[in-house]
Amino acid sequence: MKDLLVSVMDEVKADYLEMRYHARNITSIKVATGALEQANSTEYTGIGIRALVKGAWGFSSTSKLDRTHIRLAAGDAIKAARVASANKSQKIMGLAEAQMARGRFKVNENGPLGDVSLEEKMGLVVNTEKDVRRLSKDVKSAICHYRELLDRKIIVNTDGADADVREVRPEFYVIAVASEGGKMVSIMESEGVAGGWKDLFKRRSPEEIAEKASKTSSALLGANFPKGAKTTVILDPSMVGLISHEAFGHTVEADFVLSGSAAKGKLGKKVASELVTLVDEGRPDIGRAPAGTLMVDDEGVLARRTVIVEKGILKSYMFDRETAYIFGLDPRGNARAFEYSDEPLVRMRNTYIEPGDWSLDEIIEDTRDGYLLINGGGGQADANAEFMFMAQETYEVRKGEVGKLLRGAAVSGNAFEVLGSVDAIGKDFAFNMGSGYCGKWQPAKVDGGGGHLRCKATIGGRKEG
């Protein structure tokens, strides 16, 4: 396939040409309250072609992999670029120089997914869903879902990229819904990695995941809601990941910066506590491979570490080659496309706050009055850095001790202000967003995390009735 792409690329003329072959296999198994809702395996392939002509992009894709149709798709991309150029007032001035990937790139699999049969995977899902309901009489319904993405990409371009990339991303989650006397609580527990079967369950077994979801949902039925107030909060790694990615990370994606996000004009300025070093990394060497692991981006750029905030100072944005040229900075592999028919966008990979030197016990013992927030859930964030996220579990912290379990807590604030108030970061680092997807116009597998972190934020709750 690579030779075919290169030969077609040599035949057509553009200022810049990029060709991306993508083969994907998706396996999905889902059981809901004893009923098998999904058990399928889907495979599809295609090629996305992007051309830069006279300061404008053109894009085309095809699922037909013979020379004739690839050549036609390349011609369509070039034609689209010419039309766009004729109607575009602000032209693309250039693409930044980048470290192009050459060779083969593969994520390590501890326990290859192909060695586990579809029957074994289905049996695990069926039995785990049963366990969720069996472990608590309060759990009236449950869902268990296993999904895996197996990707192979061949990326070549006229600037020298020549990469053969293989990616493996399994994910597993359970949802327990407990109800009693008109009250209802839903809890999700999940895992997701870039790697094999053993990597997926390295941190927790399926039985432990089921037990956590079942027992937590049951316990929360009798829990009260917290009082709304701006207060001290201790965020667990999943909550740290949510703020790092959703509330802060999107503001420093260069396309959003150019559109006027809260980070615009702040390079070199203090945006967080001096304890905070925030990183986006394709291949972080911290524990098991996180779900956003990316060796090569979809422009063929070798993925490298990007220090966004260093000791509180904003050092960099995240770029594709076009935006990196505008800012005069270095692209490090943040251009991503989910399908072969998608154009690359500026996207995060694994976004996290580096660990500190506190233990969780020390943070709790040093906290006089506040809340411990665990297991981040849904919410929203805006380009102005304002955010609101749910915590599935909230615990009172009083006089250095963890107290009552509460529910219904939402944490909100401005990401710059919240990170500016950080006064303790734990050394117990973890990635904890691996089962989710970022949804910036097209999905992307990402991850995020950190150590437990103490800061100031607004807690919102409500009264019963």
Secondary structure, 3 states (H helix, E strand, C coil): CHHHHHHHHHHCCCCEEEEEEEEEEEEEEEEECCEEEEEEEEEEEEEEEEEEECCEEEEEEECCCCHHHHHHHHHHHHHHHHHHHHCCCCCCCCCCCCCECEEEEECCCCCCHHHCCHHHHHHHHHHHHHHHHHCCCCEEEEEEEEEEEEEEEEEEECCCCEEEEEEEEEEEEEEEEEEECCEEEEEEEEEEECCCHHHHCCCCCHHHHHHHHHHHHHHHCCCECCCCEEEEEEECHHHHHHHHHHHHHHHHEHHHHHCCCCCCCCCCCECCCCCCCEEEECCCCCCCCECCCCCECCCCEECCCEEEEECCEECCCECCHHHHHHHCCCCCCCEECCCCCCCCEECCCEEEECCCCECHHHHHHCCCEEEEEEEEEEEEECCCCEEEEEEEEEEEEECCEEEEEECCEEEEEEHHHHHHCCCEEECCCEECCCCCEEECCCEEECEEEECCEEEEEEEECCCCC
